Amino acid sequence: MNLGDKVVLYTDGMTEARNFQEEMYSLERFTESVQKHGHKPCQELITSLRDEVFRFIGKREQYDDITLVVMEAV
């Protein structure tokens, strides 16, 4: 691991979150979002990832937790 590298931990509630069309957010979308926002500081990265999944699911009620933890090597 190098200085500045980040580790993103998440529960399956993140990738399995569903919208009203019954589509899952998916590991592919999550990975793209991490790559898109990975340069940001940890708290901003968490906020960006959370915002993207909640935009995807809209107002649909979720039945699983959505948990994110981001750590950065310093």
Kinemage of the C-alpha trace (Angstrom):
@kinemage 1
@onewidth
@group {chain A} dominant
@subgroup {mainchain}
@vectorlist {calphas} color= white
{ca met a 1} P 0.000 0.000 0.000
{ca asn a 2} L 1.261 3.470 -0.852
{ca leu a 3} L 0.761 6.823 0.804
{ca gly a 4} L -2.671 8.167 -0.155
{ca asp a 5} L -4.096 4.789 -1.204
{ca lys a 6} L -7.650 4.213 0.001
{ca val a 7} L -9.543 1.152 1.114
{ca val a 8} L -13.322 1.198 0.680
{ca leu a 9} L -15.378 -1.241 2.747
{ca tyr a 10} L -19.100 -1.614 2.123
{ca thr a 11} L -22.021 -3.857 2.972
{ca asp a 12} L -24.046 -5.701 0.371
{ca gly a 13} L -26.844 -3.202 0.980
{ca met a 14} L -24.840 -0.780 -1.157
{ca thr a 15} L -24.529 -2.934 -4.272
{ca glu a 16} L -27.915 -4.635 -3.831
{ca ala a 17} L -29.907 -1.405 -3.316
{ca arg a 18} L -32.846 -1.373 -5.735
{ca asn a 19} L -34.728 1.345 -7.561
{ca phe a 20} L -38.443 1.315 -8.474
{ca gln a 21} L -37.668 -0.678 -11.654
{ca glu a 22} L -36.204 -3.455 -9.456
{ca glu a 23} L -32.692 -2.812 -10.841
{ca met a 24} L -29.845 -3.295 -8.381
{ca tyr a 25} L -27.237 -0.570 -7.988
{ca ser a 26} L -24.642 -3.308 -8.706
{ca leu a 27} L -20.955 -3.829 -8.099
{ca glu a 28} L -20.202 -2.379 -11.549
{ca arg a 29} L -21.927 0.944 -10.752
{ca phe a 30} L -20.285 1.039 -7.336
{ca thr a 31} L -16.832 0.379 -8.815
{ca glu a 32} L -17.332 3.117 -11.422
{ca ser a 33} L -18.377 5.530 -8.697
{ca val a 34} L -15.323 4.690 -6.568
{ca gln a 35} L -13.053 5.256 -9.576
{ca lys a 36} L -14.820 8.525 -10.425
{ca his a 37} L -14.598 9.946 -6.892
{ca gly a 38} L -11.575 8.093 -5.484
{ca his a 39} L -9.325 11.154 -5.629
{ca lys a 40} L -11.431 12.979 -3.025
{ca pro a 41} L -10.670 13.092 0.707
{ca cys a 42} L -12.260 10.224 2.671
{ca gln a 43} L -15.325 12.083 3.971
{ca glu a 44} L -16.056 13.600 0.549
{ca leu a 45} L -15.652 10.174 -1.053
{ca ile a 46} L -18.175 8.673 1.369
{ca thr a 47} L -20.596 11.531 0.688
{ca ser a 48} L -20.242 11.157 -3.094
{ca leu a 49} L -20.754 7.380 -3.004
{ca arg a 50} L -23.744 7.713 -0.688
{ca asp a 51} L -25.299 10.457 -2.831
{ca glu a 52} L -24.949 8.396 -6.013
{ca val a 53} L -26.636 5.315 -4.556
{ca phe a 54} L -29.467 7.377 -3.077
{ca arg a 55} L -30.011 9.172 -6.390
{ca phe a 56} L -30.230 5.752 -8.030
{ca ile a 57} L -32.772 4.321 -5.585
{ca gly a 58} L -34.837 7.503 -5.386
{ca lys a 59} L -37.593 7.342 -2.798
{ca arg a 60} L -37.838 3.571 -2.782
{ca glu a 61} L -37.718 2.114 0.705
{ca gln a 62} L -34.675 -0.054 1.375
{ca tyr a 63} L -34.713 -3.186 3.510
{ca asp a 64} L -30.985 -3.576 4.074
{ca asp a 65} L -28.373 -1.369 5.670
{ca ile a 66} L -26.059 0.694 3.469
{ca thr a 67} L -22.719 1.039 5.223
{ca leu a 68} L -19.473 2.566 3.916
{ca val a 69} L -16.066 2.879 5.558
{ca val a 70} L -13.135 4.559 3.811
{ca met a 71} L -9.554 4.487 5.101
{ca glu a 72} L -6.531 6.249 3.642
{ca ala a 73} L -2.866 5.355 4.094
{ca val a 74} L -0.981 8.244 5.681
